[in-house]
Amino acid sequence: MLNLSTGVYFGLDSVGTRMWQLLSKHRSTEKVIKSLLAEYEVDETQLRRDVENLIRELTDKGLVKAGAKETPPCADTGQQGSTHRRLR
């Protein structure tokens, strides 16, 4: 990936590329995590950390703009809403 305004290049491995594809498609970390959990044998906590780290790195390099969205409590679990990152 190349930021044309700064000339910063950011390379991704195959898993990072898949994360980027899903982030571009869904623009929601929760949807990306759900998709990746179905595709890979990975610990959910580690996956969440990896996705958030990728978003942070891409944001820091000016390649994406990320926003936060507060979600309502989950109907299934009753857990309080949480903040999910959405790409703009």
C-alpha positions as CSV (number, residue, x, y, z in Angstrom):
1,M,0.0,0.0,0.0
2,L,1.3,3.4,-0.9
3,N,0.2,6.8,0.5
4,L,0.6,8.9,-2.6
5,S,0.7,12.2,-0.6
6,T,3.6,11.2,1.6
7,G,5.3,8.5,-0.4
8,V,5.0,6.1,2.6
9,Y,4.9,2.4,1.5
10,F,3.4,-0.2,3.8
11,G,3.8,-3.9,3.0
12,L,1.4,-6.6,4.1
13,D,1.9,-10.4,4.4
14,S,-0.9,-12.8,3.3
15,V,-2.8,-12.5,6.6
16,G,-2.5,-8.7,6.7
17,T,-3.7,-8.6,3.1
18,R,-6.7,-10.7,4.0
19,M,-7.4,-8.4,7.0
20,W,-7.2,-5.4,4.7
21,Q,-9.6,-6.9,2.2
22,L,-12.1,-7.6,4.9
23,L,-11.7,-4.1,6.4
24,S,-12.2,-2.6,3.0
25,K,-15.3,-4.6,2.5
26,H,-17.0,-4.5,5.9
27,R,-15.5,-1.3,7.4
28,S,-16.1,-2.8,10.9
29,T,-13.7,-4.7,13.1
30,E,-16.4,-6.9,14.5
31,K,-17.4,-8.2,11.0
32,V,-13.7,-8.6,10.1
33,I,-13.0,-10.6,13.3
34,K,-16.1,-12.8,12.8
35,S,-15.0,-13.6,9.2
36,L,-11.3,-14.3,10.2
37,L,-12.4,-16.5,13.0
38,A,-14.3,-18.6,10.5
39,E,-11.3,-18.7,8.1
40,Y,-8.4,-19.3,10.5
41,E,-7.6,-21.3,13.6
42,V,-6.7,-18.4,15.9
43,D,-7.3,-17.2,19.4
44,E,-9.9,-14.5,19.4
45,T,-8.1,-12.3,21.8
46,Q,-4.9,-12.4,19.7
47,L,-6.9,-11.8,16.5
48,R,-8.5,-8.7,18.0
49,R,-5.1,-7.4,19.0
50,D,-3.7,-8.1,15.6
51,V,-6.6,-6.4,13.8
52,E,-6.4,-3.3,16.1
53,N,-2.7,-3.1,15.6
54,L,-3.0,-3.2,11.8
55,I,-5.7,-0.4,12.0
56,R,-3.5,1.6,14.3
57,E,-0.4,1.2,12.0
58,L,-2.4,2.1,8.9
59,T,-3.9,5.1,10.7
60,D,-0.5,6.3,11.9
61,K,0.9,6.1,8.4
62,G,-2.1,8.1,7.0
63,L,-3.4,5.2,4.9
64,V,-6.8,5.0,6.6
65,K,-9.0,7.1,8.8
66,A,-10.6,5.2,11.7
67,G,-13.5,6.3,13.8
68,A,-15.2,4.8,16.8
69,K,-18.8,3.8,17.1
70,E,-20.6,3.0,20.4
71,T,-22.8,0.0,20.0
72,P,-25.9,-0.9,22.1
73,P,-26.0,-3.9,24.5
74,C,-26.0,-7.3,22.8
75,A,-29.4,-8.9,22.7
76,D,-27.9,-12.4,23.0
77,T,-25.6,-11.9,25.9
78,G,-26.9,-8.7,27.5
79,Q,-23.4,-7.4,27.7
80,Q,-23.0,-3.6,27.7
81,G,-22.2,-2.0,24.4
82,S,-18.6,-1.6,23.4
83,T,-16.7,0.6,21.1
84,H,-15.9,-0.8,17.7
85,R,-13.6,0.8,15.2
86,R,-15.1,1.7,11.8
87,L,-13.0,2.7,8.8
88,R,-14.1,5.8,7.0
